[in-house]
């Protein structure tokens, strides 16, 4: 435990079912014709790093923060 809580959008705990849904949508489609949609992917806490400034939620990219 690190004391960080995920928000309701994070669904990485259901990654297996998300992956199975993606694989089932690929059936009958050529690999070169298939495009992965962000809405179908698992959402982790990594891209959801944000801070609240004056009641506005601002996304923080940790890679750029220490550059």
VMD Tcl script that builds the backbone (N, CA, C; Angstrom):
set m [mol new atoms 201]
animate dup $m
set s [atomselect $m all]
$s set {name element resname resid chain x y z} {
  {N N UNK 1 A 0.834 -1.184 0.000}
  {CA C UNK 1 A 0.000 0.000 0.000}
  {C C UNK 1 A 0.875 1.241 0.000}
  {N N UNK 2 A 0.514 2.151 -0.860}
  {CA C UNK 2 A 1.254 3.403 -0.895}
  {C C UNK 2 A 0.375 4.594 -0.545}
  {N N UNK 3 A -0.895 4.346 -0.214}
  {CA C UNK 3 A -1.780 5.424 0.191}
  {C C UNK 3 A -2.434 6.149 -0.959}
  {N N UNK 4 A -2.149 5.759 -2.197}
  {CA C UNK 4 A -2.745 6.398 -3.364}
  {C C UNK 4 A -3.991 5.621 -3.759}
  {N N UNK 5 A -5.088 6.321 -3.930}
  {CA C UNK 5 A -6.340 5.692 -4.326}
  {C C UNK 5 A -6.657 6.032 -5.773}
  {N N UNK 6 A -7.148 5.043 -6.501}
  {CA C UNK 6 A -7.521 5.259 -7.900}
  {C C UNK 6 A -8.913 5.869 -7.972}
  {N N UNK 7 A -9.163 6.648 -9.023}
  {CA C UNK 7 A -10.511 7.166 -9.208}
  {C C UNK 7 A -11.380 6.118 -9.903}
  {N N UNK 8 A -12.618 6.447 -10.162}
  {CA C UNK 8 A -13.576 5.483 -10.709}
  {C C UNK 8 A -13.293 5.091 -12.153}
  {N N UNK 9 A -12.491 5.871 -12.880}
  {CA C UNK 9 A -12.205 5.573 -14.283}
  {C C UNK 9 A -11.190 4.448 -14.460}
  {N N UNK 10 A -10.377 4.181 -13.462}
  {CA C UNK 10 A -9.323 3.179 -13.567}
  {C C UNK 10 A -9.952 1.788 -13.566}
  {N N UNK 11 A -9.609 0.995 -14.601}
  {CA C UNK 11 A -10.168 -0.357 -14.710}
  {C C UNK 11 A -9.086 -1.407 -14.930}
  {N N UNK 12 A -7.886 -1.147 -14.441}
  {CA C UNK 12 A -6.785 -2.084 -14.638}
  {C C UNK 12 A -7.006 -3.404 -13.908}
  {N N UNK 13 A -7.849 -3.400 -12.881}
  {CA C UNK 13 A -8.129 -4.638 -12.164}
  {C C UNK 13 A -8.972 -5.607 -12.996}
  {N N UNK 14 A -9.587 -5.121 -14.059}
  {CA C UNK 14 A -10.361 -5.975 -14.961}
  {C C UNK 14 A -9.648 -6.130 -16.303}
  {N N UNK 15 A -8.318 -6.060 -16.299}
  {CA C UNK 15 A -7.531 -6.091 -17.531}
  {C C UNK 15 A -7.760 -7.366 -18.337}
  {N N UNK 16 A -7.964 -8.491 -17.656}
  {CA C UNK 16 A -8.176 -9.744 -18.375}
  {C C UNK 16 A -9.461 -9.695 -19.187}
  {N N UNK 17 A -10.541 -9.225 -18.600}
  {CA C UNK 17 A -11.804 -9.147 -19.342}
  {C C UNK 17 A -11.746 -8.084 -20.437}
  {N N UNK 18 A -11.018 -6.994 -20.189}
  {CA C UNK 18 A -10.840 -5.967 -21.221}
  {C C UNK 18 A -10.082 -6.555 -22.408}
  {N N UNK 19 A -9.024 -7.312 -22.135}
  {CA C UNK 19 A -8.246 -7.949 -23.200}
  {C C UNK 19 A -9.050 -8.980 -23.966}
  {N N UNK 20 A -9.871 -9.756 -23.254}
  {CA C UNK 20 A -10.714 -10.747 -23.930}
  {C C UNK 20 A -11.741 -10.076 -24.823}
  {N N UNK 21 A -12.257 -8.929 -24.395}
  {CA C UNK 21 A -13.217 -8.180 -25.213}
  {C C UNK 21 A -12.548 -7.662 -26.486}
  {N N UNK 22 A -11.298 -7.201 -26.357}
  {CA C UNK 22 A -10.549 -6.725 -27.531}
  {C C UNK 22 A -10.299 -7.872 -28.498}
  {N N UNK 23 A -9.883 -9.037 -27.958}
  {CA C UNK 23 A -9.626 -10.190 -28.824}
  {C C UNK 23 A -10.892 -10.666 -29.532}
  {N N UNK 24 A -12.023 -10.641 -28.837}
  {CA C UNK 24 A -13.267 -11.069 -29.488}
  {C C UNK 24 A -13.697 -10.082 -30.566}
  {N N UNK 25 A -13.385 -8.800 -30.394}
  {CA C UNK 25 A -13.726 -7.824 -31.436}
  {C C UNK 25 A -12.805 -7.942 -32.647}
  {N N UNK 26 A -11.638 -8.605 -32.478}
  {CA C UNK 26 A -10.696 -8.780 -33.578}
  {C C UNK 26 A -11.057 -9.972 -34.465}
  {N N UNK 27 A -11.928 -10.858 -33.991}
  {CA C UNK 27 A -12.295 -12.046 -34.772}
  {C C UNK 27 A -12.856 -11.658 -36.135}
  {N N UNK 28 A -12.333 -12.287 -37.174}
  {CA C UNK 28 A -12.797 -12.038 -38.532}
  {C C UNK 28 A -12.222 -10.791 -39.170}
  {N N UNK 29 A -11.285 -10.128 -38.500}
  {CA C UNK 29 A -10.683 -8.907 -39.028}
  {C C UNK 29 A -9.198 -9.144 -39.263}
  {N N UNK 30 A -8.702 -8.659 -40.387}
  {CA C UNK 30 A -7.268 -8.738 -40.644}
  {C C UNK 30 A -6.524 -7.852 -39.652}
  {N N UNK 31 A -5.376 -8.302 -39.216}
  {CA C UNK 31 A -4.588 -7.537 -38.255}
  {C C UNK 31 A -4.227 -6.160 -38.793}
  {N N UNK 32 A -3.946 -6.074 -40.071}
  {CA C UNK 32 A -3.579 -4.792 -40.672}
  {C C UNK 32 A -4.763 -3.841 -40.764}
  {N N UNK 33 A -5.986 -4.366 -40.721}
  {CA C UNK 33 A -7.184 -3.530 -40.812}
  {C C UNK 33 A -7.748 -3.141 -39.457}
  {N N UNK 34 A -7.253 -3.761 -38.401}
  {CA C UNK 34 A -7.799 -3.503 -37.071}
  {C C UNK 34 A -7.112 -2.299 -36.441}
  {N N UNK 35 A -7.888 -1.424 -35.833}
  {CA C UNK 35 A -7.286 -0.307 -35.096}
  {C C UNK 35 A -7.778 -0.375 -33.655}
  {N N UNK 36 A -6.834 -0.223 -32.733}
  {CA C UNK 36 A -7.164 -0.266 -31.323}
  {C C UNK 36 A -7.768 1.070 -30.912}
  {N N UNK 37 A -8.885 1.014 -30.246}
  {CA C UNK 37 A -9.550 2.227 -29.779}
  {C C UNK 37 A -9.222 2.447 -28.311}
  {N N UNK 38 A -8.967 3.676 -27.952}
  {CA C UNK 38 A -8.640 3.988 -26.562}
  {C C UNK 38 A -9.780 3.643 -25.617}
  {N N UNK 39 A -11.002 3.767 -26.096}
  {CA C UNK 39 A -12.145 3.492 -25.234}
  {C C UNK 39 A -12.226 2.022 -24.842}
  {N N UNK 40 A -11.577 1.137 -25.595}
  {CA C UNK 40 A -11.624 -0.291 -25.309}
  {C C UNK 40 A -10.434 -0.751 -24.474}
  {N N UNK 41 A -9.464 0.109 -24.233}
  {CA C UNK 41 A -8.248 -0.288 -23.528}
  {C C UNK 41 A -8.410 -0.165 -22.019}
  {N N UNK 42 A -7.569 -0.879 -21.301}
  {CA C UNK 42 A -7.535 -0.762 -19.850}
  {C C UNK 42 A -6.945 0.589 -19.472}
  {N N UNK 43 A -7.506 1.180 -18.441}
  {CA C UNK 43 A -7.052 2.487 -17.976}
  {C C UNK 43 A -6.329 2.293 -16.651}
  {N N UNK 44 A -5.053 2.665 -16.632}
  {CA C UNK 44 A -4.253 2.533 -15.417}
  {C C UNK 44 A -4.185 3.874 -14.699}
  {N N UNK 45 A -3.554 3.873 -13.558}
  {CA C UNK 45 A -3.396 5.124 -12.819}
  {C C UNK 45 A -2.310 6.014 -13.421}
  {N N UNK 46 A -1.409 5.453 -14.201}
  {CA C UNK 46 A -0.277 6.218 -14.730}
  {C C UNK 46 A -0.704 7.445 -15.531}
  {N N UNK 47 A -1.593 7.317 -16.529}
  {CA C UNK 47 A -1.946 8.522 -17.276}
  {C C UNK 47 A -2.938 9.406 -16.543}
  {N N UNK 48 A -3.402 8.974 -15.390}
  {CA C UNK 48 A -4.399 9.736 -14.666}
  {C C UNK 48 A -3.798 10.541 -13.520}
  {N N UNK 49 A -2.510 10.840 -13.576}
  {CA C UNK 49 A -1.883 11.641 -12.541}
  {C C UNK 49 A -2.336 13.083 -12.714}
  {N N UNK 50 A -2.990 13.595 -11.712}
  {CA C UNK 50 A -3.485 14.963 -11.820}
  {C C UNK 50 A -3.458 15.634 -10.456}
  {N N UNK 51 A -3.503 16.949 -10.491}
  {CA C UNK 51 A -3.591 17.754 -9.278}
  {C C UNK 51 A -4.748 18.724 -9.437}
  {N N UNK 52 A -5.284 19.160 -8.316}
  {CA C UNK 52 A -6.386 20.117 -8.349}
  {C C UNK 52 A -5.831 21.504 -8.029}
  {N N UNK 53 A -6.041 22.448 -8.964}
  {CA C UNK 53 A -5.598 23.824 -8.796}
  {C C UNK 53 A -6.807 24.724 -9.003}
  {N N UNK 54 A -7.186 25.473 -7.983}
  {CA C UNK 54 A -8.348 26.369 -8.051}
  {C C UNK 54 A -9.584 25.659 -8.590}
  {N N UNK 55 A -9.894 24.506 -8.026}
  {CA C UNK 55 A -11.053 23.691 -8.414}
  {C C UNK 55 A -11.005 23.187 -9.851}
  {N N UNK 56 A -9.857 23.225 -10.483}
  {CA C UNK 56 A -9.659 22.653 -11.819}
  {C C UNK 56 A -8.692 21.493 -11.696}
  {N N UNK 57 A -9.019 20.384 -12.344}
  {CA C UNK 57 A -8.138 19.227 -12.312}
  {C C UNK 57 A -7.176 19.317 -13.493}
  {N N UNK 58 A -5.873 19.327 -13.204}
  {CA C UNK 58 A -4.832 19.495 -14.212}
  {C C UNK 58 A -4.047 18.189 -14.317}
  {N N UNK 59 A -3.897 17.652 -15.531}
  {CA C UNK 59 A -3.140 16.431 -15.759}
  {C C UNK 59 A -1.647 16.731 -15.674}
  {N N UNK 60 A -0.932 15.859 -14.986}
  {CA C UNK 60 A 0.511 16.031 -14.801}
  {C C UNK 60 A 1.225 14.860 -15.463}
  {N N UNK 61 A 2.166 15.167 -16.328}
  {CA C UNK 61 A 2.992 14.144 -16.949}
  {C C UNK 61 A 4.279 14.034 -16.141}
  {N N UNK 62 A 4.447 12.924 -15.380}
  {CA C UNK 62 A 5.630 12.821 -14.522}
  {C C UNK 62 A 6.935 12.840 -15.296}
  {N N UNK 63 A 6.919 12.410 -16.550}
  {CA C UNK 63 A 8.142 12.427 -17.374}
  {C C UNK 63 A 8.590 13.851 -17.628}
  {N N UNK 64 A 7.638 14.752 -17.860}
  {CA C UNK 64 A 7.988 16.151 -18.131}
  {C C UNK 64 A 8.241 16.946 -16.863}
  {N N UNK 65 A 7.722 16.473 -15.760}
  {CA C UNK 65 A 7.829 17.207 -14.509}
  {C C UNK 65 A 9.277 17.368 -14.080}
  {N N UNK 66 A 10.091 16.341 -14.262}
  {CA C UNK 66 A 11.476 16.379 -13.813}
  {C C UNK 66 A 12.470 16.560 -14.943}
  {N N UNK 67 A 12.018 16.965 -16.100}
  {CA C UNK 67 A 12.909 17.139 -17.255}
  {C C UNK 67 A 13.697 18.412 -17.129}
}
mol reanalyze $m
mol bondsrecalc $m
mol representation Tube
mol addrep $m
